[in-house]
Amino acid sequence: TYTEPSPLRVGYYCDEVFAMAAASPRSPRVMKMTQLFWYRSSSAPLKTGVDALVTRLHRRIRYTGLEFGNAAIIPRSPAETLRRGYGDCKDKSTLLVASLRALGIPAQLALVNSGYGLDLHPTLPGLEAFNHVLVYLPTAKLWIDPTYPNAPAGQLPAVDQGRWTLLVSRKTRDLERLPTSKAKDNTLSVARTLTFGLDKVARFEERLQGRGAIARRMRR
């Protein structure tokens, strides 16, 4: 969570965030961490592997934030988050980025003002405008919210969709919009079967199949 940092320390905070985002894939700690998190078949599609890694992340790291002092804005190292077994949005996102990069998959952190209220203004500077951190895979064009356990990679919760986001990269010059889902991506299919006969007990069967936001709600 990003809450009103001192203007004198914004540059320091940014350097810390950039350092975390640039986690080296050659780090022994990152590689060891990745081995604990990841099982990857060379023939598996990229998204399948990413979903498996995100699932492991949710199982191993509890979404909890202790945001005192600089911890309110500076993420912990991936190795520390793994050791502690819990972290907030920036901790989990940094850990996921480090794991993906260790496997040779490009990944970036992205800042966002998550919520249903008024979004930030894209032309006004200020780090305090952001309150959440996501992960972006540029080659696969996948967005991930590591704090949302009911959604696979590529599906963002409603509080993130359509919001302005800032990719954590020194090459970033502008904010961009997060994708929004379409009506056809959020559906519920219901199939009902009634079987009966003169000499049989009647049987009723109902099958539900959800997609998108509806499927996420059903998984709770």
Secondary structure, 3 states (H helix, E strand, C coil): CCCCCCHHHHHHHHHHHHHHHCCCCCCHHHHHHHHHHCCCCCCCCHHHHHHHHHHHHHHHCEECCCCCHHHHCCCCCHHHHHHHCEECHHHHHHHHHHHHHHCCCCCEEEEECCCCCCCCCCCCCCHHHCCEEEEEECCCCEEECCCCCCCCCCCCCCCCCCCEEEECCCCCCCCEECCCCCHHHCCEEEEEEEEEECCEEEEEEEEEEECCHHHHHHHC
